[in-house]
């Protein structure tokens, strides 16, 4: 578990991306969807990193 900080960093990035989804949803739905996909990938990467 010495590299758990990488998973924490990925989850933090995912949190910022989800915040971006909420803030851009009304103005640019395409960008919001792209940010959502990136957030999903960051969360998946964090989960897989901890396995």
Biopython code that builds the backbone (N, CA, C, O; Angstrom):
import numpy as np
from Bio.PDB.StructureBuilder import StructureBuilder

atoms = [
    (1, "UNK", "N", (0.824, -1.194, 0.000)),
    (1, "UNK", "CA", (0.000, 0.000, 0.000)),
    (1, "UNK", "C", (0.862, 1.250, 0.000)),
    (1, "UNK", "O", (0.373, 2.333, 0.320)),
    (2, "UNK", "N", (2.117, 1.124, -0.347)),
    (2, "UNK", "CA", (2.990, 2.283, -0.386)),
    (2, "UNK", "C", (2.645, 3.238, -1.508)),
    (2, "UNK", "O", (2.954, 4.426, -1.429)),
    (3, "UNK", "N", (2.012, 2.739, -2.545)),
    (3, "UNK", "CA", (1.651, 3.587, -3.672)),
    (3, "UNK", "C", (0.181, 3.988, -3.654)),
    (3, "UNK", "O", (-0.381, 4.318, -4.698)),
    (4, "UNK", "N", (-0.439, 3.964, -2.502)),
    (4, "UNK", "CA", (-1.851, 4.339, -2.403)),
    (4, "UNK", "C", (-2.055, 5.815, -2.690)),
    (4, "UNK", "O", (-3.167, 6.231, -3.016)),
    (5, "UNK", "N", (-1.002, 6.615, -2.575)),
    (5, "UNK", "CA", (-1.131, 8.050, -2.857)),
    (5, "UNK", "C", (-1.483, 8.296, -4.314)),
    (5, "UNK", "O", (-2.094, 9.316, -4.632)),
    (6, "UNK", "N", (-1.113, 7.394, -5.197)),
    (6, "UNK", "CA", (-1.474, 7.538, -6.609)),
    (6, "UNK", "C", (-2.983, 7.424, -6.772)),
    (6, "UNK", "O", (-3.588, 8.191, -7.522)),
    (7, "UNK", "N", (-3.588, 6.480, -6.081)),
    (7, "UNK", "CA", (-5.041, 6.317, -6.135)),
    (7, "UNK", "C", (-5.735, 7.536, -5.537)),
    (7, "UNK", "O", (-6.755, 7.984, -6.061)),
    (8, "UNK", "N", (-5.202, 8.070, -4.459)),
    (8, "UNK", "CA", (-5.775, 9.269, -3.847)),
    (8, "UNK", "C", (-5.674, 10.443, -4.808)),
    (8, "UNK", "O", (-6.613, 11.230, -4.925)),
    (9, "UNK", "N", (-4.560, 10.568, -5.487)),
    (9, "UNK", "CA", (-4.384, 11.635, -6.472)),
    (9, "UNK", "C", (-5.369, 11.481, -7.628)),
    (9, "UNK", "O", (-5.943, 12.470, -8.084)),
    (10, "UNK", "N", (-5.570, 10.261, -8.106)),
    (10, "UNK", "CA", (-6.537, 10.023, -9.176)),
    (10, "UNK", "C", (-7.958, 10.358, -8.730)),
    (10, "UNK", "O", (-8.738, 10.908, -9.507)),
    (11, "UNK", "N", (-8.295, 10.034, -7.497)),
    (11, "UNK", "CA", (-9.621, 10.379, -6.990)),
    (11, "UNK", "C", (-9.790, 11.885, -6.843)),
    (11, "UNK", "O", (-10.881, 12.412, -7.063)),
    (12, "UNK", "N", (-8.725, 12.578, -6.475)),
    (12, "UNK", "CA", (-8.790, 14.041, -6.389)),
    (12, "UNK", "C", (-8.999, 14.653, -7.770)),
    (12, "UNK", "O", (-9.791, 15.582, -7.928)),
    (13, "UNK", "N", (-8.294, 14.136, -8.763)),
    (13, "UNK", "CA", (-8.472, 14.615, -10.141)),
    (13, "UNK", "C", (-9.896, 14.338, -10.604)),
    (13, "UNK", "O", (-10.511, 15.180, -11.260)),
    (14, "UNK", "N", (-10.420, 13.174, -10.271)),
    (14, "UNK", "CA", (-11.794, 12.837, -10.637)),
    (14, "UNK", "C", (-12.781, 13.807, -9.989)),
    (14, "UNK", "O", (-13.770, 14.191, -10.612)),
    (15, "UNK", "N", (-12.525, 14.196, -8.769)),
    (15, "UNK", "CA", (-13.383, 15.157, -8.094)),
    (15, "UNK", "C", (-13.393, 16.505, -8.802)),
    (15, "UNK", "O", (-14.451, 17.113, -8.963)),
    (16, "UNK", "N", (-12.233, 16.972, -9.221)),
    (16, "UNK", "CA", (-12.166, 18.222, -9.970)),
    (16, "UNK", "C", (-12.895, 18.098, -11.302)),
    (16, "UNK", "O", (-13.567, 19.036, -11.732)),
    (17, "UNK", "N", (-12.768, 16.957, -11.951)),
    (17, "UNK", "CA", (-13.443, 16.758, -13.226)),
    (17, "UNK", "C", (-14.958, 16.717, -13.058)),
    (17, "UNK", "O", (-15.686, 17.261, -13.887)),
    (18, "UNK", "N", (-15.435, 16.081, -12.002)),
    (18, "UNK", "CA", (-16.872, 16.049, -11.753)),
    (18, "UNK", "C", (-17.381, 17.467, -11.469)),
    (18, "UNK", "O", (-18.473, 17.833, -11.904)),
    (19, "UNK", "N", (-16.605, 18.248, -10.756)),
    (19, "UNK", "CA", (-16.971, 19.638, -10.550)),
    (19, "UNK", "C", (-17.052, 20.403, -11.861)),
    (19, "UNK", "O", (-17.918, 21.260, -12.039)),
    (20, "UNK", "N", (-16.149, 20.090, -12.769)),
    (20, "UNK", "CA", (-16.199, 20.700, -14.092)),
    (20, "UNK", "C", (-17.431, 20.296, -14.873)),
    (20, "UNK", "O", (-17.983, 21.096, -15.629)),
    (21, "UNK", "N", (-17.864, 19.061, -14.695)),
    (21, "UNK", "CA", (-19.086, 18.604, -15.356)),
    (21, "UNK", "C", (-20.267, 19.445, -14.890)),
    (21, "UNK", "O", (-21.060, 19.915, -15.707)),
    (22, "UNK", "N", (-20.385, 19.634, -13.582)),
    (22, "UNK", "CA", (-21.506, 20.403, -13.046)),
    (22, "UNK", "C", (-21.459, 21.858, -13.502)),
    (22, "UNK", "O", (-22.498, 22.458, -13.779)),
    (23, "UNK", "N", (-20.260, 22.423, -13.580)),
    (23, "UNK", "CA", (-20.177, 23.842, -13.921)),
    (23, "UNK", "C", (-20.342, 24.098, -15.412)),
    (23, "UNK", "O", (-20.754, 25.194, -15.791)),
    (24, "UNK", "N", (-20.040, 23.141, -16.265)),
    (24, "UNK", "CA", (-20.136, 23.369, -17.710)),
    (24, "UNK", "C", (-21.390, 22.779, -18.344)),
    (24, "UNK", "O", (-21.598, 22.945, -19.546)),
    (25, "UNK", "N", (-22.233, 22.092, -17.569)),
    (25, "UNK", "CA", (-23.369, 21.386, -18.146)),
    (25, "UNK", "C", (-24.320, 22.320, -18.879)),
    (25, "UNK", "O", (-24.806, 21.963, -19.952)),
    (26, "UNK", "N", (-24.604, 23.502, -18.340)),
    (26, "UNK", "CA", (-25.574, 24.407, -18.964)),
    (26, "UNK", "C", (-25.015, 25.059, -20.232)),
    (26, "UNK", "O", (-25.771, 25.356, -21.156)),
    (27, "UNK", "N", (-23.723, 25.279, -20.282)),
    (27, "UNK", "CA", (-23.130, 26.009, -21.406)),
    (27, "UNK", "C", (-22.657, 25.098, -22.533)),
    (27, "UNK", "O", (-22.854, 25.407, -23.708)),
    (28, "UNK", "N", (-22.039, 23.988, -22.179)),
    (28, "UNK", "CA", (-21.441, 23.130, -23.195)),
    (28, "UNK", "C", (-21.612, 21.671, -22.785)),
    (28, "UNK", "O", (-20.812, 21.123, -22.028)),
    (29, "UNK", "N", (-22.658, 21.067, -23.295)),
    (29, "UNK", "CA", (-22.945, 19.681, -22.910)),
    (29, "UNK", "C", (-21.888, 18.706, -23.447)),
    (29, "UNK", "O", (-21.585, 17.703, -22.802)),
    (30, "UNK", "N", (-21.338, 18.998, -24.609)),
    (30, "UNK", "CA", (-20.313, 18.121, -25.167)),
    (30, "UNK", "C", (-19.068, 18.094, -24.302)),
    (30, "UNK", "O", (-18.509, 17.028, -24.042)),
    (31, "UNK", "N", (-18.629, 19.269, -23.852)),
    (31, "UNK", "CA", (-17.472, 19.328, -22.966)),
    (31, "UNK", "C", (-17.778, 18.659, -21.631)),
    (31, "UNK", "O", (-16.915, 17.991, -21.061)),
    (32, "UNK", "N", (-18.993, 18.831, -21.131)),
    (32, "UNK", "CA", (-19.378, 18.206, -19.870)),
    (32, "UNK", "C", (-19.338, 16.683, -19.982)),
    (32, "UNK", "O", (-18.903, 16.000, -19.055)),
    (33, "UNK", "N", (-19.786, 16.160, -21.105)),
    (33, "UNK", "CA", (-19.742, 14.704, -21.305)),
    (33, "UNK", "C", (-18.291, 14.223, -21.370)),
    (33, "UNK", "O", (-17.950, 13.185, -20.804)),
    (34, "UNK", "N", (-17.445, 14.982, -22.058)),
    (34, "UNK", "CA", (-16.030, 14.604, -22.147)),
    (34, "UNK", "C", (-15.376, 14.626, -20.765)),
    (34, "UNK", "O", (-14.583, 13.742, -20.441)),
    (35, "UNK", "N", (-15.702, 15.629, -19.953)),
    (35, "UNK", "CA", (-15.165, 15.689, -18.598)),
    (35, "UNK", "C", (-15.694, 14.532, -17.753)),
    (35, "UNK", "O", (-14.972, 13.984, -16.920)),
    (36, "UNK", "N", (-16.947, 14.166, -17.968)),
    (36, "UNK", "CA", (-17.518, 13.035, -17.245)),
    (36, "UNK", "C", (-16.826, 11.725, -17.586)),
    (36, "UNK", "O", (-16.578, 10.893, -16.713)),
    (37, "UNK", "N", (-16.522, 11.554, -18.857)),
    (37, "UNK", "CA", (-15.801, 10.345, -19.280)),
    (37, "UNK", "C", (-14.409, 10.318, -18.664)),
    (37, "UNK", "O", (-13.946, 9.275, -18.203)),
    (38, "UNK", "N", (-13.744, 11.474, -18.661)),
    (38, "UNK", "CA", (-12.411, 11.544, -18.049)),
    (38, "UNK", "C", (-12.485, 11.262, -16.554)),
    (38, "UNK", "O", (-11.602, 10.601, -16.007)),
    (39, "UNK", "N", (-13.526, 11.754, -15.886)),
    (39, "UNK", "CA", (-13.694, 11.477, -14.457)),
    (39, "UNK", "C", (-13.924, 9.989, -14.223)),
    (39, "UNK", "O", (-13.376, 9.414, -13.283)),
    (40, "UNK", "N", (-14.726, 9.370, -15.068)),
    (40, "UNK", "CA", (-14.955, 7.932, -14.949)),
    (40, "UNK", "C", (-13.679, 7.132, -15.129)),
    (40, "UNK", "O", (-13.445, 6.153, -14.421)),
    (41, "UNK", "N", (-12.860, 7.546, -16.070)),
    (41, "UNK", "CA", (-11.580, 6.864, -16.283)),
    (41, "UNK", "C", (-10.648, 7.043, -15.089)),
    (41, "UNK", "O", (-9.940, 6.113, -14.703)),
    (42, "UNK", "N", (-10.649, 8.240, -14.505)),
    (42, "UNK", "CA", (-9.807, 8.477, -13.331)),
    (42, "UNK", "C", (-10.265, 7.628, -12.151)),
    (42, "UNK", "O", (-9.438, 7.084, -11.420)),
    (43, "UNK", "N", (-11.569, 7.512, -11.962)),
    (43, "UNK", "CA", (-12.086, 6.681, -10.866)),
    (43, "UNK", "C", (-11.753, 5.212, -11.113)),
    (43, "UNK", "O", (-11.332, 4.499, -10.202)),
    (44, "UNK", "N", (-11.946, 4.767, -12.357)),
    (44, "UNK", "CA", (-11.611, 3.374, -12.690)),
    (44, "UNK", "C", (-10.111, 3.107, -12.489)),
    (44, "UNK", "O", (-9.721, 2.048, -11.998)),
    (45, "UNK", "N", (-9.291, 4.070, -12.871)),
    (45, "UNK", "CA", (-7.851, 3.910, -12.675)),
    (45, "UNK", "C", (-7.480, 3.826, -11.208)),
    (45, "UNK", "O", (-6.604, 3.049, -10.829)),
    (46, "UNK", "N", (-8.145, 4.627, -10.374)),
    (46, "UNK", "CA", (-7.869, 4.582, -8.934)),
    (46, "UNK", "C", (-8.282, 3.244, -8.341)),
    (46, "UNK", "O", (-7.559, 2.668, -7.528)),
    (47, "UNK", "N", (-9.439, 2.757, -8.747)),
    (47, "UNK", "CA", (-9.912, 1.462, -8.233)),
    (47, "UNK", "C", (-8.975, 0.342, -8.669)),
    (47, "UNK", "O", (-8.611, -0.521, -7.870)),
    (48, "UNK", "N", (-8.591, 0.362, -9.929)),
    (48, "UNK", "CA", (-7.690, -0.678, -10.419)),
    (48, "UNK", "C", (-6.302, -0.573, -9.794)),
    (48, "UNK", "O", (-5.626, -1.583, -9.595)),
    (49, "UNK", "N", (-5.886, 0.639, -9.489)),
    (49, "UNK", "CA", (-4.561, 0.833, -8.873)),
    (49, "UNK", "C", (-4.509, 0.192, -7.485)),
    (49, "UNK", "O", (-3.477, -0.341, -7.078)),
    (50, "UNK", "N", (-5.634, 0.250, -6.763)),
    (50, "UNK", "CA", (-5.668, -0.295, -5.410)),
    (50, "UNK", "C", (-5.810, -1.816, -5.373)),
    (50, "UNK", "O", (-5.626, -2.419, -4.316)),
    (51, "UNK", "N", (-6.130, -2.445, -6.496)),
    (51, "UNK", "CA", (-6.293, -3.901, -6.515)),
    (51, "UNK", "C", (-4.990, -4.604, -6.409)),
    (51, "UNK", "O", (-4.950, -5.834, -6.410)),
]
sb = StructureBuilder()
sb.init_structure("model")
sb.init_model(0)
sb.init_chain("A")
sb.init_seg("    ")
for serial, (resi, resn, name, xyz) in enumerate(atoms, 1):
    if name == "N":
        sb.init_residue(resn, " ", resi, " ")
    sb.init_atom(name, np.array(xyz, "f"), 0.0, 1.0, " ", f" {name:<3s}", serial, name[0])
structure = sb.get_structure()
